[in-house]
């Protein structure tokens, strides 16, 4: 049933000088007299309005109408409401005609209409791979649309599928989406399935997502082992950092001379002549204060003792 438009009033009406009598001050802070003067300055007149025209009114102009001619605003709102309801009724009528023309009749749809319906069905099945298209029971999704006078759109198919899952009428495959090991479930097994919410949801790998985007968004697919070449590079960097840290710890400065005291490798019970000469040069370059500080190191004292004197 369609909603008939409300009866039209006259397009314009002469502004009544007496309409402001007794008008209380409105919430905007403007009195009726102020609004009357504002309307006269701007040449505002009573006229029929559409919802679009109401949306284009300034705040003062809207207030002027709501104060002196509120029925015009109500009339515009009623027209908009009727148009929305008529549009919804038209969709229902078109859907009814579609199902009457094609459901169970064997009538061939036009190429344009067939292409549109096929596009919506393919979009749905791509996002819901758990839906088994080869099962006769799954015609319940289309039956839901027919029974509710709904056109074949992706969103309507989603709502119909969810309703069929909750009622256990549809057949789905948990194994296809990793929601279980079962190849097929339906009825109470479906409605009581531990992953029923997953089984009635769109999957995260739609066809319009590239493989690279899918891989980047799923960290669980990324390898956790470090490649050998990267491990070798990291080990080399760590060894280099350790070397420079040891050098920094063994460095002492005296005036403009920097002495780096690297640990001597042991060649036996006593120092070789080369080692003794190297250690004596180190001692000569130490100031008295530095020498006293180094004597606090037991290893340094032991080295001096092994050299045979201070």
ABEGO torsion letter per residue (X at the ends): XBBBBBBBBBABBBBBAAAABGBBBBAAGBBAAAAAAAAAAAGBBBBBBBAAAAAABBAAAAAAAAAABAAAAAAAAAAAAAAAAAAAAAAAAAAAAAAAAABGAGBBBBAAAAAAAAAAAAAAAAABAABBAABAAAAAAAAAAAAAGBBBBAAAAAAAAAAAAAAGABBBBAAAAGAEABABBBEAAAAABAAAAAAABBBABBAABBAAAAAAABAAABBABBBAAAAAAAAAAAAAAAAAAAAAAABBBBEABBBBBBBBBBAEABBBAAAAAAAAAAAAABBAAAAAAAAABAAAAAAAAAAGEX
